Amino acid sequence: MTFESKLIPILREGVEIVKMISFKKLKEALAKKHPDRETAFLAKLAGALTNTIFGAPAYEEPFAVFARSHANLIAHEQARIGAMLEELRIPLTDALRIQALCDHQEGQNSTATLLQAQDLGILLPERDLPLPHSFIELVRRLGSVFGLLLPPLPNTDGAATH
């Protein structure tokens, strides 16, 4: 097994964690904006917006039906996505670029997703592509802050604590 074939799944897992954090933040913002809507509706709307950001449209039911039925609302909220996720622009930029890098390694082209993220005001074009280790560290910190990952254990260098 090559180094890249081991690294790609780890990086993709990191992208998924940034997706989950984005979903949580969008759901919170949408709940404040639409207090009259049910939690399940807000979750589907946040999911549709998250899928849009990462270029992953929902094909499974009932999500595909939701996306079609509420296309205007999704487009309306999509225009405000940059403001809703302002504090996540760095991790989102890194995750989208890492996703594009992984896609490229697997023969896919994610340029349209990156351009769309830039148009939505999410992508920071001046930010450098993160090194895999830096991205994974960022994801670990964020994941533990948002309660999605356990914080990393302190390194004991194998020393006994008896």
N, C-alpha and C positions, 0 to 999 in steps of 0.2 A: 504494500500500500504506500503510495507516495505522500509526501508532506501535504501537498495541496488537497488531496482527497480526504485527509483527516481534518484539515483546517476549514474547508468550505462548510461542513455541517455545523461546526462550532460558531463560525461567523453568522450563518443563517439563523442559528438559535438566538444570537445576540440581536439580530434584526427583529425577530419575533418578539423579544422582550420590549424593544422600543415600540413596536406596534401595540403591544398590550398597554404600555404606559400612555401612548397617544390615545388609545381607545378610552382609557379611564379619564384622562383630562378632557377629551371631547364630550364624554357623557356628563361630566360635572358641569361643563360650560353650557351644554344644551339643556340640562335640567334647570339651570338658572334662567335661561332664555325662554324656555317653554315649560313653566311650572304646571300647566294644565295637562301635559302629556303623561301617559303612563310610562313607567320605568322600562317595560319591554319595548315600547315604541322608541324611546330615547336610545336604548341599547342597539336596536337595529339601525337607527339613524347614525349613531356614532360608528357602528361597524361599517356601514356603507361609506362614510367619509374616510375612515381609516383605510379601507380597501382602495378607495380612489387615490389616496396619497401614495400608496405602495404599488399602484398599477395592478391590483389583483381583484378584478370584478367578481362578484358573487355569482356562481352558476347554480348553486344548490338552492332548492326551495327550502323554506319560505323566503330566503334572503333575496333571491333573484326577483321574485314577485314584488317584494317590498321596494327594491331599487327601481323597478319599472313603475310601480304605482305612485311613488313619491319622488320621481325624477326632478320635478321643479323645486321641491323643498330641498333636496340634496344639492342641486345646483346653487340654490340661494345660500345655503349654509357653507358650501364649498368656497364661495367667494370670500367668506369671513374666516376661513380656516387658519390663515396665517396669523391673524390676531388671536384666535382661540388657543393656538399652540405656540405663541411667541416665546415662552420660556423654554420650550423644547426644540428650538431651531437648531442648536448645536447637535444634540443627539439625533435629531431627525436627519439633518444633513449627512452626518456620519453614517447612519443606518442606510439611507438611500444610496449613498456612494458605495458602501460595502455590498449592498444588495446588487448593485450594477456590476461591481467587480466579480462577485460570485456568478451572476448570470453570464457575464462575458466568459468566464472560465468554463461554463457549461454550454457555450455556443449560442446564448441568447443576447438580444440587444435591448437594454433598458434605457436608452437615451430619451425616449418619449416621456418616461416616468420622471426622469431628472428634470427635463425641460418644464414639465407640468408643475413640478414642485417649486421650481424657480418662479413660474408665473403665479402660483398661489401665494408667494411670499414666504415660503417655508425654507427653501434651500439657500444657504449662504454661499454664493459662488466664490467668494474670496478665501473661504476656508480650505485648507489643505486636506488631501485624502488622508484619513487616519491610518496608522499602522495597525495591523491586526491586534497586537497586544494592547495598544492604547484604546482601541474600540472595545475590546473585551473588558478592560478595567472600567471604562466609562459605564458600560452596560451593567456590570456587577454593582457599582456604586448606586446607579439609578434604580436598579432592580431591588436592592435592599431598602432604599429610601421609600419606594412605593409598595413595599411589602410583597413583592413578587419573587424575591430571592432571599435566601438567608445571607447575612453579611459574611464575607470571607473570614475564615478562622485565622487567628494570629499564627504566624509561622513560628513553630517551636524548634525548628531545625532538628527534630527527632530527639531532643533532649528529654530525659525522663523528669517527671515532676514529683517524684516520691520524696 
